[in-house]
Amino acid sequence: MQAELIDIRNHMVRHAPFDDLPEEMLDRVVSGIEVSYFRAGAEILELGQSNNYLHYIRSGAVEIFRRDGELYNRVTEGEIFGQTGLMMNRTVRFPARALEDTLVYLIPYELFQYLCENEEFTDYVEIEDRSRLRSAVSRREKSNQLMTARVTRLIGRRPVTAPNTVRLQEAARIMTEHGVSALPLMDESGDKPVLCGIVTDRDLRTRALSKALASETPISEIMSTDIRTTRSTAFIFEAMLTMLHGNVHHLPVMDGDTVRGVVSLSDIIKHESQNSLYLVSNIYHQKDVKGLKRLSKDVPDTFVRMVNEDANSHMIGSAMAGIGRSFTQRLLELGEEKLGPPPVPYCFMALGSMARDEQLVVTDQDNAMVLDDSFDPAEHDKYFKALAKFVSDGLAECGYTYCTGDIMATNDKWRQPLRVWKKYFADWIDNPKAEALLNSNIFFDLEGVAGEVSFTEELQSFVAERASKNPRFLAMMARNALGRTPPLGFFRQFVMEEDGKHNKTFNLKRRGTAPMSDLIRIHALACGSKAQNTFNRLKAIAETRLIPEDGVGNLRDAFEFIAIVRIRHQALAIEAGRQPDNNVRPEDLSPFERSHLKDAFQVVSEAQRFLRFRYNAGAVKNV
């Protein structure tokens, strides 16, 4: 092959969709390429004209327009255009103009048809931008069995249940006879049996045998009534997340009001090679902080295994958050064993990524305490300050570093009664100054970890109702959210950091997932949603039609893709023995990732423009 053809080939093989072509196919295409040069402002393709070439940009930039003259896209080095017309009677549907001096490789129609014999090439050119991003996300989802297998696959027998009127001995006999470790209990007083409780082997040991209860004691005295369930249509990963979030080992599977069966921790572990549930189970067996610290060394390995099994970002984020919550819960238990029972009810509150179920391995601790309104600082605060310090120090031992901004329950300001928290939130919403907006971004992602979780549920409702009725607050939040933009320049080139140790990189959290979380949070507050997880917030937004349906889908796909690239970047660092971070170099990404990241960042840019328009963010002034 001649030197100039080798140069063309070496350039094309670095960019999708040519990076995945067989060598002989790419060689044949390169041999038939024609070269053309267009000066800035020159028309390359005009609407309705005949076109016989797929265009590949070697250098320069091109603007693509819709039929009405509206700008549709900008493409630059390594990208293609003109494919839509080639597939539609070779007639130009999207006009193209050189934005700057541009060198283009022209691939004749006959070679384009030859390329379309390759399925991956065809998939790439048949769909553009948002659809291509959706296809990339969908392909990852379909590759993971936990994402595609229904929870009913884990049910191998008819359900074994009992009336809630049976006695302890009878319940134990039924469980032994049928070889089950959990027994759903039914209220049969109405027209049809209704699930009202569940008892497990552990319940019989800890609540009955250890207390020497009589064999004729009603089972209703020891059964659990706060039951976590899952739908029969749910996927295995959804059941796994429910178990992680609720720290339960048995999950009734429901068809409406009918018990279809019960899945256990061991059932899911057989299908879940990452063992995040197994790790959570072990956390509660540790007797001290040293044991928790030893176990925390398994967290990075659990993270990497989930990544290598092609789990999606929601599964990974929820699993890591579930592990973090479990460490926190066990530390609270150990703290109460050391300090004695709490003098008044309290709730330990997680903030940020743990509250959103989006935690990864690079994380610090953000937490607070909500205390009962009977709290008296002089009488009670010594206990809660000591408990907060015990938990915070323990989390630091387990790898959850102290918050540099001091957003922790050890800070007196963030250890307050419920009524004070309501005053905080009311003031931040009604008087959105700079500090209030910063606090809103931090504290409006909140979740009860342990204790009286109803306190945080009350705060969630308070925030959702008050924020949705305050357009000025939403406008100020929107304006604040526009400060973090995606790292995509005018010519769809990545914009990199220019100094420090992260030179020539861009930060996938600060410039990707974080601005998306910010803008989605604002829309969720506007529609009065109490959801905390970003994907759940998008569901709530879709139900209110605040954003067009395709816009919600684009945001979901963009968030998933940016998050999974960030996750894979951290997993690769762990496997290589490096400290994981959020800064990536474009050259370390595959052509597939670079191409789809540009699509995803473009979605973020468009979503921020809509945010500015929707809440009139440009018109408000700082208070």
Secondary structure as UniProt FT lines:
FT   HELIX           3..12
FT   TURN            13..14
FT   TURN            16..17
FT   HELIX           18..20
FT   HELIX           23..31
FT   STRAND          34..38
FT   TURN            40..41
FT   STRAND          43..45
FT   TURN            47..48
FT   STRAND          53..59
FT   STRAND          61..65
FT   TURN            67..68
FT   STRAND          71..76
FT   TURN            77..78
FT   STRAND          80..81
FT   HELIX           83..86
FT   TURN            87..90
FT   STRAND          96..98
FT   STRAND          102..108
FT   HELIX           109..115
FT   TURN            116..117
FT   HELIX           119..126
FT   HELIX           129..142
FT   HELIX           145..148
FT   HELIX           151..154
FT   STRAND          162..163
FT   TURN            164..165
FT   HELIX           168..178
FT   STRAND          182..187
FT   STRAND          194..200
FT   HELIX           201..203
FT   HELIX           204..208
FT   HELIX           209..211
FT   TURN            215..216
FT   HELIX           219..221
FT   STRAND          230..231
FT   TURN            232..233
FT   HELIX           236..246
FT   STRAND          250..255
FT   TURN            256..257
FT   STRAND          258..264
FT   HELIX           265..271
FT   TURN            273..274
FT   HELIX           276..283
FT   TURN            284..285
FT   HELIX           289..296
FT   TURN            297..298
FT   HELIX           299..308
FT   TURN            309..310
FT   HELIX           313..339
FT   STRAND          346..351
FT   TURN            352..357
FT   STRAND          367..371
FT   TURN            373..374
FT   HELIX           377..397
FT   TURN            398..399
FT   TURN            404..405
FT   TURN            409..410
FT   HELIX           412..414
FT   STRAND          415..417
FT   HELIX           418..430
FT   HELIX           434..443
FT   STRAND          446..451
FT   HELIX           454..468
FT   HELIX           471..481
FT   TURN            482..483
FT   TURN            490..491
FT   TURN            501..504
FT   STRAND          506..507
FT   HELIX           509..513
FT   HELIX           514..526
FT   TURN            527..528
FT   HELIX           534..544
FT   HELIX           549..575
FT   TURN            576..577
FT   STRAND          583..584
FT   HELIX           586..588
FT   HELIX           591..614
FT   TURN            615..619
//
